Amino acid sequence: MLELLIAASRDLDEIFLLQAHRDNPGFRARLEELPREAREDALAYFAIQYGLYERQHGWKPWVSGVPDRPPGGGFYPSTLTKDEWERFLDEHPDREPELVSLTTMVVRDGEQLSGVPYSRYFADPLEAAAAKLARAGALTRDASLRTYLTTLAESLRNNDYRAADLAWMDLEGQLELTFGPYEVYEDELFNYKAAFESFVTLVDPVESARLEQIKSLLPAMERHLPIPDEHKNLSRGTASPIRVTDLVFNAGDARAGIQTIAFNLPNDEEVREQKGSKKVLLRNVIGAKFRTILKPIAERVLTEEQQPHLSERSFFDLVLFHELSHGLGPGHIEVDGQRGEVREFLREHYSTMEEAKADIVGLWNLLYMIERGDHPEEARHGLYATYVAGLVRSARFGGGSAHGRGAAVQFRLLREADAIEIDASSGRLRPQPSRFVAGVREVARRLLMLQAEGRYDETAALLATHASPSPEMQRLIDGLGGVPIDIRPIFPLAGESAATLTLRD
Ligand SMILES: [Zn+2]
């Protein structure tokens, strides 16, 4: 069954490649014509980036003679401009639903734009994947997984993922599969379009059960958000399962560039209001990143006396609470009599704001747990130090990443609040203990309110000045040469080995 799930994931991988850029198969074919020495490295790097653009460096092409990446990736015609889009929508308001849909590809037909459902645009690979999922469903004795796989196969064929999302929320076995079009980060034009991805994971039941207890505290966390009650989202479903898993295969959006350490899905607000959302933590990925990346970063960016505070447990908790906090705060809002989701109001700035919010509100909630006695007081300085070092780790992802921009925003705002100090002689960072909690509260409040009130212009203005690393942060990032930016997964279960995937230095 795992073999089938991995094979179906590989079908999604080819789809995502087209969503990243419509010319990607052609680009890859050209790399295959390079002389052998250059070809191997080029193809390996192409596989990491899913294309010819540096995801960590503002989408700069990594080969010469390539045009800039279209901001909308492969989801829209590459020559489409925002002006043309807005003009067309003004003239054809009836076409809006199909064009802004999460699950359509936008194509140009003469003067016309239209939205083609994924199920039609990608009919062949989706049918191939659906058949494998249906076969896998027939093999499992896990009833919840069988229902999910059957429903999911249907979703791939009819382009409606709501039923699959609902069945995904009910998974309760030892195998967690996440499969479909989810995140909108790849579409930097509008954040409208969902990219295909897959995570195949195995659950740790003991650790997951322990974390389940935290979910009973979610309503208290929502009430404790530092915003007026009218903006709190107290009606959301609270059935928010948490799974701690080990990743055995990923594909598509999940595998491109920076590796995901945890996720919170589904994104469909209707499903979230009905069933809540589920957090999946990828423990083997979190551990690998802590050891190979965060620890060496902290050794260079934190002051000497802060370094003993760094802890893998704090890193894990910050990741967990980041995911929990995606499910807290404003969801559906009303602005000037118009009702919609926050992402519809903040548009291309939504992803950055949502990632920054999840980080800072996650920390805010952990501090609240300490205040309540639900988390040990001794963990406090570990959280401060690990969070601050973690901002530098995320900011390194760069301007092409919502997480990278979100970390730069938090850092600048916390500096303005005097919550992070810079040691005058070493240039290294130290949380300012007497200002830290107040600073976190203020930054959380500011980001949550921009979301609650759907303030597009103010958000754009904030990001214009804050979404790139400050000079002091940039100096620290520049001093991280030799520390890996990320890990590259190799999945033996899927027949991969270092020999077939490794880039030479
Ligand atoms: Zn996130």
Residues whose N, C-alpha, C, O or C-beta is under 5 A from the ligand:
A	BS01	ZN	E355 A358
